[in-house]
Amino acid sequence: MKVRSMKLREAHKAPSNGRPSFCSVLWDQQANHLVTASSSDPTISIHDPLLPSAAPKLLRHHRDGVTALALSPNSTCLASGSVDHSVKLYKFPGGEFETNITRFTLPIRVLAFNKSGTMLAAAGDDEGIKLINTVDGSIARVLKGHKGPITGIGFDPNSEYLASIDSTGTLIYWELQSGSTIHTLKGIAPDIGLDPSVMNVIGWSPDGETLAVPGLRNDVVLYDRDTAEKLFCLRGDHTQPICFLAWSPNGKYMATAGLDKQVLIWDVDKKQDIDRQKFEERICCLAWKPTGNALVVIDVMGKYGVWESVVPSSMKSPTEDIPNLHLKNSNGLLFFEEEDQEPSASGSLSDLGEDCLGESEPTSRKRLRKQSTFENDLEEDGFEELSLPLKVKSHKKTHHMHKASKEDANEGLKSKVISSRFKMQEAFQPGSTPMQPGKRRFLCYNMLGSITTMEHDGYSHIEIDFHDTSRGPRVPSMNDHFGFTMASLNEKGSVFANPCKGEKNMSTLMYRPFSSWANNSEWSMRLEGEEVKVVALGSSWVAAVTSLNFLRIFTEGGLQKHILCLDGPVVTASGFEDEIAVVTHAAECLPTNEQVLEFKVFNISKGTQPLKGHLPLTPGSHLAWFGFSDEGQLSSYDSKGVLRVFSSQFGGSWLPLFSASKEKKSDENYWVVGLNASKLFCIASKSPELFPQVMPKPVLTLLNLSLPLASSDLGAEALENEFILNSMHLFQIQKQIEDLSTSGLDTALLDDEAFNVEAAQDKCILRLIASCCNGDKLERATELVKLLLLEKSVRGAIKLVTVLKLPNLAERFNSILEERLINESKGTMHNIFPSSTRRVSAKDVAFSKTSFSSERSNPLESDCLLSPPKLSAPLFTKKAKLQGSRAEEGKPEANQAVKLDDTGKGKKIEEVKTAAKGNPINNSTGELKKVGELEQVQPTRPFNPFAKSINIQEKKAPEVDQVQSNRPSNPFFKSSVK
């Protein structure tokens, strides 16, 4: 095929620096005028195509280059966007300036009217799409979802969808009625980088059935209107990526311009190019003539020209058989009522022309009613909880569906719904709320305080508040010119970050300490081509997780200390003291639409990774909150309302400690803030609100942790819940004590806390035993008595069942007690009772074995104080230890034997020399058979949730004379470890 060439005429002067500019060109409805603009020229030119040599009409209202043009479908309103951040409207063709309809904080890149002209979509480097009502100038909605400058947008001809594409090649389908994302296709178009003269563009076919997008192989890829499935591609002689495309009025042909300075004409049905032209400079914009066989083009130097007879005369004209779309649902938006819009005689902005007549039926309610049949069928098949809006068939496809069976139609819709639903969860910042135009929102809300922001004209105002106002002076507010969207807060400072913005596609990370001995201690980092997704703070570090799956660690002073690679895209992260926990995607969603997430915990100071594993979620849910409890336990909360806490029990497991379905009212949603050992802190909001508002100031709701237990046959779920929580708390304390002991630190304060929890646990078990006895569950009562930690509690259980007139159970309890005493006397561990957490050495106490005849005759003797070995309760350990230590003061070379008589009073009977160890000593009653000296026997303890090590030598015996402790009765009373 012969390559043709044509001469172009200057419309705008080329930039003095010789750099290419993005230039725009378009026809009006009747092809009576051409409008051109250049990103290097603040003027707009209106040309007469019949008199190309005549001087154009110039519109000089922008202060900087014009980057985007759009004409309403009836050609009565011209819109322009500029590098000066403004969008202006003019009457057309007169060119009278009407209004500045909106402003952005960064340059505008693209504008588009809907089919009726009642709405204008504007977008650019701000990454948000504003939908503007052209009748009154109000902003109807702002669509957020892109992560780079938006370069192409388009309303589908049926006005049900809006498509948009950004500079990174990500395409998003939006449903106009709800404003929600239906499809997100990442990386399907070229990444054009930071060159503002190159644009990723899109084009709906005139019938609205397909969407054309530049491909990655110097081609054009066409996608289905409803499913976003790839249909086919147009691939020919373009040697570089396509930078602009346009459909002919009838949709049979397409024109494409490439970076290779070629323009190709395609027969779309045959998927082949039929003509081409080569130009001296790259063509950056082109448009088909609405009323003839011609194409206007403009290059990056501001020169334009009209290519006549684009399609050979032997083929169908590009204006023949233009689709006639009768838009009964003109724009698909509930916030427009087009029947109230009348064309005005003055030709003002509300002058919609004849095209809008006959399009005045209500917006899209009929379309929704038609869909209700399919929705009901979906609900019957278990899809009633789909959160994304159901996609709507186009008119053409709906017509064919009526010819098919209803079952086939339902199956088709199901497949489309499922395909759109299966997508990985986006990254989120714990404690942040979504942006709401004109309202203040939370960048961070945690147990310490909150960070709020509100957007003003070109900047945001950020305030930091602490829940405890007595902690110190108020932190000064600040003006934010970066557009921060996420933050984290701790006692030392705050960190902020924003998504990529500007021509260089930069993301900024900033840290502000609350106090410092040095001036100018605030610092910031800029990441080019890399976007911060989540930020976190710790005791002496600042962290940011980015779009390149990097975990970046900084010191408080701003030193870049570590850069770690993560296994997948980040979901969220949280910090606590020296540790940071990061959640990432481990794989694509399962066919059941379950997220596959994993977590890793990094210790920054030690440079280790102590924990790693999969993060469980309720089926069909996503992660809603992630962080640490006040005690440092890793916790998560999903969208189904289940709170899970990580425990090292069973080799490391997640335990469900709360279920909102059993707690909340039907009209409430819980937004989690944090938790401690017994309470969940959240903000309750009325449905359908999912997030709290900044004003009025939200009130924290405290909810008791409650496991999702099955309904018990005893009706004692509350006691069983308390029993499990106490067990978990004891295990946690035991682990902390072991860690402190390993480090050689004092464990006295944790010993006190453990003793309080043990006492509370025994009370809970005794109440459960009483419930079992009343419910005739004697086997369960026997299991429970073995779990009692204190021997005095066992005797209390015996007394309890005796009062309840259960002699057989009392005899069994007594046998269990005797078996325990026998095992203690032998110094063995048979796990009849769970081990207590006190450690007693042979130097502290020697014990004697007594006959059990007296015990059987007096089974309810609750005052008997036994001197136990290592696994006995702390009360008795302290008594025996005291007497042993007193004896050692008199004769340090000998061990003391303690005899227990029927009254339970301890008596010193004899000193036993080391040489006489093991010799029996008999008294007149024959009760004492043998006294043996205990060597320092420390048998290996089993892995037991109630076992812990405590230094007895630092205890005072008079502190414990009864089972009840003088310490606070709260089983979760916290004690700090010095």
DRENVODO-59403 format. One record per residue (C-alpha): x, y, z; residue number from 1. Coordinates in steps of 0.2 Angstrom, whole numbers. Example, Ala and Ser with C-alpha at 12.3 -4.5 7.8 and 13.67 -1.06 7.14 Angstrom:
// DRENVODO-59403
       u       v       w   nudo
      62     -22      39      1
      68      -5      36      2
***
This chain:
// DRENVODO-59403
       u       v       w   nudo
       0       0       0      1
       7      17      -5      2
      10      29       9      3
       2      46       6      4
       7      63      13      5
      -2      79      16      6
       3      97      20      7
      -3     105      37      8
      -7     123      41      9
      -1     131      57     10
     -14     134      70     11
      -3     137      86     12
      15     142      87     13
      27     128      91     14
      35     129     108     15
      51     140     109     16
      60     126     117     17
      56     114     103     18
      47     101     114     19
      32      93     108     20
      15      99     115     21
      -2      90     116     22
     -13      98     104     23
     -32      96     102     24
     -44      97      87     25
     -63      94      85     26
     -77      97      73     27
     -94     104      78     28
    -110      95      75     29
    -113     102      57     30
     -95     102      52     31
     -96     121      51     32
     -81     125      63     33
     -65     117      68     34
     -58     121      86     35
     -40     119      90     36
     -29     121     106     37
     -12     117     112     38
      -4     114     129     39
       9     127     125     40
      -3     141     120     41
     -17     148     132     42
     -28     153     117     43
     -42     143     109     44
     -44     145      90     45
     -61     143      81     46
     -58     140      62     47
     -69     140      47     48
     -65     125      37     49
     -71     132      21     50
     -59     147      22     51
     -43     140      29     52
     -33     155      25     53
     -45     167      36     54
     -40     172      53     55
     -48     161      66     56
     -58     167      81     57
     -47     167      97     58
     -53     164     115     59
     -40     171     127     60
     -46     166     145     61
     -34     154     151     62
     -18     159     160     63
      -8     143     153     64
      -9     131     140     65
     -25     122     135     66
     -24     103     137     67
     -42      98     133     68
     -57     102     123     69
     -75      96     122     70
     -91     101     113     71
    -108      97     119     72
    -117      85     107     73
    -128      99     100     74
    -113     110      99     75
    -120     124     109     76
    -107     123     123     77
     -88     122     122     78
     -78     116     137     79
     -59     119     139     80
     -46     112     152     81
     -29     119     155     82
     -13     118     164     83
     -19     132     175     84
     -30     119     184     85
     -47     127     178     86
     -61     121     167     87
     -70     135     158     88
     -87     135     148     89
     -91     145     133     90
    -105     148     121     91
    -103     141     104     92
     -99     146      91     93
     -99     164      97     94
     -86     160     110     95
     -93     171     124     96
     -85     166     141     97
     -98     159     153     98
     -90     152     169     99
     -76     144     177    100
     -86     128     181    101
     -73     119     192    102
     -55     119     197    103
     -42     106     201    104
     -26     106     211    105
     -16      99     196    106
     -17     101     177    107
     -32      95     168    108
     -29      82     154    109
     -46      77     147    110
     -64      82     146    111
     -80      73     139    112
     -99      77     138    113
    -112      64     140    114
    -124      60     126    115
    -137      73     131    116
    -124      86     136    117
    -131      88     154    118
    -115      81     162    119
     -97      85     159    120
     -83      74     165    121
     -66      81     169    122
     -50      73     175    123
     -31      75     175    124
     -16      73     186    125
     -27      74     202    126
     -32      56     199    127
     -50      60     202    128
     -64      61     190    129
     -77      75     193    130
     -94      73     186    131
    -101      91     183    132
    -119      96     181    133
    -119     108     166    134
    -136     115     170    135
    -132     122     187    136
    -113     120     188    137
    -113     108     203    138
    -102      93     206    139
    -113      78     206    140
    -100      65     210    141
     -81      63     211    142
     -74      46     206    143
     -59      39     214    144
     -49      24     209    145
     -34      28     198    146
     -16      29     204    147
      -9      40     190    148
     -14      55     179    149
     -30      51     170    150
     -28      54     151    151
     -44      47     143    152
     -62      46     148    153
     -78      43     139    154
     -97      41     142    155
    -104      26     133    156
    -117      31     120    157
    -131      23     131    158
    -125      33     146    159
    -125      19     158    160
    -106      17     160    161
     -91      29     160    162
     -74      22     155    163
     -57      30     160    164
     -39      26     158    165
     -23      33     166    166
      -5      35     161    167
       0      19     169    168
     -12       9     157    169
     -25       5     169    170
     -43       5     163    171
     -58       7     174    172
     -77       4     170    173
     -88      15     181    174
    -107      12     183    175
    -114      30     183    176
    -130      27     193    177
    -120      21     209    178
    -103      28     205    179
     -95      11     209    180
     -81       2     199    181
     -87     -12     189    182
     -71     -18     181    183
     -53     -13     183    184
     -40     -19     170    185
     -22     -15     175    186
      -8     -13     163    187
     -18     -16     147    188
     -12       0     138    189
       6       7     137    190
      14      16     152    191
      17      33     144    192
      27      39     158    193
      29      58     162    194
      28      65     144    195
      12      76     144    196
      12      76     125    197
       7      58     124    198
     -10      52     130    199
     -18      35     133    200
     -35      37     125    201
     -51      27     124    202
     -66      27     111    203
     -83      19     113    204
     -90      13      96    205
    -105      23      91    206
    -117       9      95    207
    -109       7     112    208
    -106     -11     111    209
     -87     -11     111    210
     -73       0     119    211
     -56       3     109    212
     -40       5     119    213
     -22       6     113    214
     -14     -11     116    215
       4     -16     122    216
       9     -22     104    217
       7      -7      94    218
     -11     -12      91    219
     -29      -7      96    220
     -38     -19     108    221
     -57     -20     108    222
     -66     -24     124    223
     -84     -30     127    224
     -96     -16     134    225
    -103     -26     149    226
     -90     -40     153    227
     -74     -30     149    228
     -68     -46     140    229
     -56     -44     126    230
     -65     -47     109    231
     -51     -44      96    232
     -37     -32      91    233
     -32     -22      76    234
     -14     -25      72    235
      -5     -18      57    236
      10      -8      52    237
      11       3      67    238
      29       1      73    239
      27      11      89    240
      12      12     102    241
      -4      20      97    242
      -6      38     105    243
     -24      42      98    244
     -39      34      90    245
     -56      39      84    246
     -71      29      77    247
     -80      35      61    248
     -98      41      64    249
    -105      24      58    250
     -93      14      68    251
     -87       4      53    252
     -70      12      52    253
     -57      18      64    254
     -42      30      63    255
     -27      28      73    256
     -11      39      76    257
       5      31      82    258
      21      37      89    259
      29      32      73    260
      21      47      65    261
       9      37      55    262
     -10      38      53    263
     -19      22      48    264
     -37      19      43    265
     -45       3      48    266
     -60      -7      42    267
     -65     -14      59    268
     -76     -28      53    269
     -62     -35      42    270
     -49     -31      55    271
     -37     -24      42    272
     -30      -6      38    273
     -36       1      21    274
     -26      17      20    275
     -12      27      29    276
      -2      43      29    277
      15      48      35    278
      18      64      43    279
      33      75      48    280
      28      76      66    281
      18      65      77    282
      -1      67      76    283
      -8      69      93    284
     -26      71      90    285
     -38      68      75    286
     -57      68      72    287
     -69      62      59    288
     -80      74      50    289
     -98      72      56    290
    -105      75      38    291
     -93      69      26    292
     -78      57      21    293
     -64      67      29    294
     -53      67      44    295
     -45      82      53    296
     -28      79      61    297
     -16      90      72    298
       2      87      76    299
      13      90      92    300
      20     106      84    301
       2     114      82    302
      -1     111      63    303
     -17     105      57    304
     -25      99      41    305
     -40      90      34    306
     -38      73      25    307
     -51      72      12    308
     -58      56       4    309
     -51      45      18    310
     -61      30      14    311
     -61      24      -4    312
     -76      28     -14    313
     -79      10     -18    314
     -82       7       0    315
     -97      12      12    316
     -96      30      17    317
     -91      33      35    318
    -107      43      38    319
    -119      30      30    320
    -130      20      42    321
    -126      29      58    322
    -133      20      73    323
    -148      29      80    324
    -148      27      99    325
    -165      31     107    326
    -160      35     124    327
    -175      32     135    328
    -163      32     149    329
    -153      46     144    330
    -139      47     157    331
    -141      33     170    332
    -140      45     184    333
    -152      47     198    334
    -147      65     202    335
    -153      71     185    336
    -171      73     180    337
    -170      77     162    338
    -189      80     159    339
    -187      96     169    340
    -174     103     157    341
    -181     114     143    342
    -170     121     129    343
    -169     140     132    344
    -171     153     118    345
    -155     162     123    346
    -143     148     119    347
    -136     147     136    348
    -127     132     145    349
    -144     124     147    350
    -148     125     129    351
    -148     107     125    352
    -155     108     107    353
    -166      96      98    354
    -156      81     103    355
    -163      81     120    356
    -181      81     115    357
    -190      65     117    358
    -177      59     130    359
    -186      64     145    360
    -191      48     153    361
    -185      45     171    362
    -167      41     171    363
    -163      22     174    364
    -177      16     186    365
    -185       5     172    366
    -168      -2     168    367
    -167      -8     186    368
    -184     -15     186    369
    -180     -25     171    370
    -165     -32     180    371
    -175     -37     196    372
    -179     -54     189    373
    -161     -59     186    374
    -157     -52     204    375
    -170     -63     212    376
    -163     -78     203    377
    -146     -74     208    378
    -151     -72     227    379
    -159     -90     226    380
    -142     -96     221    381
    -132     -88     235    382
    -126     -72     227    383
    -137     -60     237    384
    -122     -53     246    385
    -113     -47     230    386
    -107     -30     234    387
    -103     -24     217    388
    -118     -17     207    389
    -125     -29     194    390
    -120     -24     176    391
    -134     -20     164    392
    -136     -28     147    393
    -135     -16     132    394
    -151     -14     122    395
    -144     -25     108    396
    -139     -39     119    397
    -156     -38     129    398
    -165     -40     113    399
    -156     -56     109    400
    -158     -62     127    401
    -177     -61     125    402
    -175     -73     111    403
    -166     -86     122    404
    -172     -95     136    405
    -173     -87     153    406
    -161    -100     160    407
    -148     -96     148    408
    -150     -77     152    409
    -148     -80     170    410
    -132     -91     168    411
    -125     -77     157    412
    -128     -64     170    413
    -121     -75     184    414
    -105     -77     174    415
    -103     -59     172    416
    -107     -55     190    417
     -94     -68     196    418
     -81     -62     184    419
     -82     -44     190    420
     -83     -49     208    421
     -67     -59     209    422
     -53     -46     212    423
     -40     -44     225    424
     -43     -32     240    425
     -35     -15     238    426
     -22      -8     250    427
     -29       2     265    428
     -22      12     280    429
     -29       5     297    430
     -39      19     305    431
     -42      29     290    432
     -59      34     282    433
     -63      37     263    434
     -63      54     256    435
     -79      63     256    436
     -80      79     246    437
     -83      94     257    438
     -81      85     273    439
     -67      82     286    440
     -61      64     286    441
     -49      53     297    442
     -32      50     290    443
     -28      40     306    444
     -39      35     322    445
     -31      24     335    446
     -31      21     354    447
     -19      36     356    448
     -28      49     346    449
     -33      55     328    450
     -27      64     313    451
     -40      73     302    452
     -40      82     286    453
     -51      93     275    454
     -48      99     258    455
     -49     117     254    456
     -45     127     238    457
     -29     119     232    458
     -23     112     249    459
     -29     103     265    460
     -29     107     283    461
     -23      93     295    462
     -26      93     314    463
     -19      80     327    464
     -29      77     343    465
     -26      65     357    466
     -39      56     367    467
     -30      61     383    468
     -29      80     383    469
     -18      80     399    470
      -3      72     390    471
       5      88     385    472
       3     104     374    473
      -8     103     359    474
       0      98     342    475
      -1     113     330    476
     -11     110     315    477
      -3     111     298    478
      -7     115     280    479
      -5     101     268    480
       0     105     250    481
       5      87     246    482
     -13      80     247    483
      -9      67     260    484
     -21      52     261    485
     -14      41     274    486
      -6      44     291    487
       0      35     307    488
       2      41     325    489
      11      36     340    490
      18      44     356    491
      33      51     347    492
      27      58     331    493
      16      56     315    494
      20      50     298    495
      10      55     282    496
      10      50     264    497
       1      53     248    498
      -1      43     231    499
       9      47     216    500
       5      64     209    501
      11      77     196    502
      21      75     180    503
      35      65     188    504
      23      53     196    505
      30      56     214    506
      24      50     231    507
      29      59     246    508
      33      52     264    509
      34      65     278    510
      38      62     297    511
      34      75     310    512
      41      72     328    513
      31      80     342    514
      47      85     351    515
      65      85     348    516
      81      93     355    517
      86      98     337    518
      78     111     326    519
      71     106     309    520
      69      88     315    521
      54      85     302    522
      59      76     286    523
      52      70     270    524
      56      58     256    525
      50      57     238    526
      48      41     229    527
      48      44     210    528
      37      31     200    529
      34      22     217    530
      18      25     227    531
      17      23     246    532
       2      12     250    533
       3      10     269    534
      13      19     283    535
      17      13     300    536
      27      19     316    537
      36      10     330    538
      47      14     345    539
      61      21     335    540
      57      18     316    541
      46      24     302    542
      40      12     289    543
      32      13     272    544
      26      -1     260    545
      25       4     242    546
      18      -1     225    547
      34     -10     221    548
      31     -22     235    549
      45     -14     245    550
      45     -12     264    551
      56       4     267    552
      62       6     285    553
      68      24     291    554
      75      29     308    555
      66      43     317    556
      79      55     311    557
      76      51     293    558
      90      38     289    559
      86      25     276    560
      90       9     286    561
      82      -6     277    562
      73     -10     261    563
      65     -27     261    564
      56     -36     246    565
      38     -43     250    566
      31     -58     242    567
      15     -49     235    568
       5     -33     234    569
       2     -26     251    570
     -15     -25     259    571
     -11     -16     276    572
       2     -15     289    573
       4     -10     308    574
      18      -6     320    575
      20      -9     339    576
      36      -5     348    577
      50     -15     339    578
      39     -25     327    579
      30     -21     311    580
      17     -33     304    581
      13     -33     285    582
      -2     -41     276    583
       1     -45     258    584
      -9     -55     245    585
      -2     -73     243    586
     -12     -78     228    587
     -27     -73     217    588
     -44     -74     224    589
     -51     -92     226    590
     -66     -98     215    591
     -76     -95     230    592
     -71     -77     230    593
     -60     -78     246    594
     -45     -67     248    595
     -29     -77     250    596
     -18     -66     262    597
      -3     -69     272    598
       6     -60     286    599
      24     -57     292    600
      30     -49     308    601
      47     -41     307    602
      57     -36     322    603
      66     -20     317    604
      79     -19     331    605
      84     -38     330    606
      83     -39     311    607
      72     -55     313    608
      56     -62     307    609
      48     -70     322    610
      31     -74     314    611
      24     -78     297    612
       8     -87     291    613
      -8     -86     282    614
     -21     -74     288    615
     -38     -82     290    616
     -54     -73     285    617
     -72     -77     286    618
     -78     -84     269    619
     -84     -70     257    620
     -76     -56     268    621
     -61     -44     266    622
     -49     -37     279    623
     -57     -22     288    624
     -44     -18     302    625
     -27     -25     307    626
     -16     -20     321    627
      -9     -25     339    628
     -18     -25     355    629
     -12     -15     370    630
      -3     -30     376    631
       6     -32     359    632
      -5     -47     352    633
      -7     -47     333    634
     -26     -44     329    635
     -37     -43     314    636
     -55     -39     310    637
     -64     -44     294    638
     -80     -36     285    639
     -91     -50     293    640
     -87     -44     310    641
     -75     -57     317    642
     -61     -52     327    643
     -46     -64     328    644
     -30     -63     339    645
     -14     -72     336    646
      -8     -84     349    647
       7     -95     350    648
      -4    -109     357    649
      -5    -125     346    650
      11    -119     336    651
       4    -102     332    652
     -15    -100     329    653
     -28     -87     326    654
     -41     -87     339    655
     -59     -79     336    656
     -62     -68     351    657
     -77     -58     345    658
     -91     -60     333    659
    -102     -45     328    660
    -116     -56     322    661
    -119     -61     340    662
    -116     -44     348    663
    -122     -30     337    664
    -140     -23     334    665
    -147     -26     317    666
    -145      -8     312    667
    -127      -5     318    668
    -110      -7     311    669
     -94      -8     321    670
     -78       2     315    671
     -63      -5     325    672
     -51       6     334    673
     -41      -6     345    674
     -42     -19     359    675
     -35     -24     376    676
     -35     -41     385    677
     -54     -40     389    678
     -62     -26     378    679
     -64     -21     360    680
     -64      -3     357    681
     -74       2     342    682
     -86      16     335    683
    -104      11     332    684
    -113      18     317    685
    -130      16     310    686
    -132       6     294    687
    -129       9     280    688
    -114      19     286    689
     -98       9     288    690
     -87      23     293    691
     -88      37     307    692
     -89      55     304    693
     -77      67     311    694
     -91      79     317    695
     -99      77     329    696
     -84      69     338    697
     -87      50     338    698
     -89      41     354    699
     -80      25     358    700
     -90       9     362    701
     -82      -4     373    702
     -88     -22     369    703
     -83     -37     380    704
     -73     -50     370    705
     -84     -65     367    706
     -80     -81     358    707
     -92     -88     345    708
     -96    -102     357    709
    -110    -115     353    710
    -125    -115     363    711
    -121    -125     378    712
    -133    -138     385    713
    -130    -130     402    714
    -133    -113     397    715
    -117    -107     404    716
    -109     -99     389    717
    -104     -84     399    718
     -94     -95     411    719
     -86    -105     397    720
     -81     -89     388    721
     -73     -82     404    722
     -64     -99     406    723
     -56     -99     389    724
     -51     -80     390    725
     -43     -83     407    726
     -34     -98     400    727
     -27     -88     385    728
     -22     -74     397    729
     -13     -86     408    730
      -4     -93     393    731
       1     -75     387    732
       8     -71     405    733
      18     -87     406    734
      26     -83     389    735
      30     -66     395    736
      38     -73     411    737
      48     -85     401    738
      55     -72     390    739
      59     -61     405    740
      68     -75     414    741
      78     -79     398    742
      83     -61     398    743
      88     -62     417    744
      75     -49     421    745
      63     -48     437    746
      47     -56     435    747
      39     -51     452    748
      26     -40     444    749
      20     -53     432    750
      19     -66     446    751
       7     -55     454    752
      -4     -53     439    753
      -3     -72     436    754
      -9     -76     454    755
     -24     -65     452    756
     -29     -73     436    757
     -27     -90     443    758
     -38     -86     458    759
     -51     -79     446    760
     -49     -94     435    761
     -53    -106     450    762
     -68     -96     454    763
     -74     -98     436    764
     -71    -117     437    765
     -80    -118     453    766
     -96    -110     446    767
     -95    -121     431    768
     -94    -136     442    769
    -110    -130     451    770
    -118    -128     434    771
    -113    -146     429    772
    -120    -153     446    773
    -136    -144     443    774
    -137    -150     425    775
    -133    -168     430    776
    -117    -167     420    777
    -106    -176     433    778
     -93    -182     420    779
     -90    -164     415    780
     -88    -159     433    781
     -75    -172     436    782
     -65    -165     421    783
     -67    -147     428    784
     -60    -152     445    785
     -44    -158     438    786
     -41    -141     430    787
     -42    -132     447    788
     -25    -123     451    789
     -26    -121     470    790
     -28    -136     482    791
     -39    -126     493    792
     -51    -124     478    793
     -51    -143     476    794
     -56    -144     494    795
     -69    -131     491    796
     -76    -141     476    797
     -77    -157     488    798
     -87    -146     500    799
     -98    -140     486    800
    -103    -157     480    801
    -106    -163     498    802
    -118    -149     501    803
    -127    -153     485    804
    -129    -171     491    805
    -118    -179     478    806
    -108    -192     489    807
    -102    -202     474    808
     -95    -186     466    809
     -88    -181     482    810
     -79    -197     484    811
     -72    -196     466    812
     -66    -178     469    813
     -58    -184     485    814
     -49    -198     476    815
     -43    -186     463    816
     -35    -175     478    817
     -27    -191     485    818
     -20    -196     469    819
     -13    -178     467    820
      -5    -179     484    821
       3    -196     480    822
      11    -189     465    823
      17    -174     474    824
      25    -185     487    825
      34    -195     474    826
      40    -179     465    827
      32    -185     449    828
      21    -176     436    829
       6    -186     430    830
      -3    -170     424    831
     -18    -174     436    832
     -19    -156     438    833
     -12    -143     426    834
       4    -136     432    835
       5    -120     442    836
      18    -108     437    837
      28    -107     453    838
      45    -115     455    839
      51    -122     471    840
      68    -129     474    841
      73    -143     486    842
      82    -130     496    843
      66    -121     500    844
      55    -135     506    845
      55    -154     511    846
      39    -163     512    847
      32    -178     520    848
      20    -191     514    849
       5    -194     526    850
      -8    -207     527    851
     -25    -203     519    852
     -36    -211     532    853
     -37    -195     541    854
     -41    -186     524    855
     -55    -198     520    856
     -63    -196     537    857
     -62    -177     536    858
     -63    -174     517    859
     -70    -156     519    860
     -55    -150     529    861
     -51    -134     520    862
     -39    -127     532    863
     -25    -140     529    864
     -10    -132     522    865
       0    -144     511    866
      18    -140     506    867
      18    -145     487    868
      32    -147     475    869
      35    -137     460    870
      18    -139     452    871
       7    -134     467    872
      -2    -118     470    873
       7    -102     475    874
      -2    -101     492    875
       5    -117     499    876
      22    -114     491    877
      24     -98     500    878
      19    -106     517    879
      31    -120     516    880
      45    -110     509    881
      44     -98     524    882
      45    -112     537    883
      59    -120     527    884
      69    -104     526    885
      67    -101     544    886
      74    -118     548    887
      89    -115     536    888
      93     -99     546    889
      96    -110     562    890
     106    -124     554    891
     111    -121     536    892
     119    -138     534    893
     103    -148     537    894
      86    -149     529    895
      70    -147     538    896
      55    -159     537    897
      38    -152     540    898
      24    -163     547    899
       6    -160     543    900
      -6    -165     557    901
     -25    -166     556    902
     -27    -148     560    903
     -16    -143     545    904
      -3    -134     557    905
      15    -136     551    906
      27    -143     564    907
      46    -145     563    908
      49    -163     569    909
      67    -167     565    910
      83    -162     556    911
      89    -174     543    912
     107    -175     540    913
     113    -177     522    914
     120    -194     526    915
     104    -200     533    916
      94    -196     518    917
      80    -209     514    918
      79    -217     531    919
      62    -219     538    920
      56    -210     554    921
      41    -217     563    922
      31    -208     576    923
      19    -215     588    924
       4    -215     577    925
      13    -222     562    926
       7    -207     551    927
      24    -202     545    928
      33    -216     535    929
      47    -207     527    930
      56    -191     526    931
      67    -188     511    932
      77    -173     506    933
      73    -166     490    934
      87    -163     478    935
      86    -148     466    936
      74    -158     455    937
      67    -148     441    938
      58    -160     430    939
      54    -155     412    940
      37    -147     412    941
      24    -151     399    942
      18    -137     387    943
       4    -131     398    944
      -6    -115     396    945
      -5    -112     415    946
      13    -116     418    947
      25    -102     422    948
      42     -99     431    949
      42     -88     446    950
      56     -84     458    951
      49     -88     475    952
      63     -81     485    953
      57     -63     481    954
      40     -67     489    955
      34     -63     506    956
      24     -77     515    957
      12     -66     525    958
       5     -59     509    959
      -5     -74     505    960
     -15     -82     519    961
     -31     -86     509    962
     -36     -90     492    963
     -42     -72     489    964
     -28     -60     485    965
     -27     -42     492    966
     -23     -36     474    967
     -36     -30     462    968
     -49     -42     457    969
     -49     -38     439    970
     -41     -54     431    971
     -34     -43     417    972
     -27     -30     428    973
     -11     -25     419    974
       6     -23     427    975
      21     -15     419    976
      37     -24     419    977
      52     -13     424    978
***
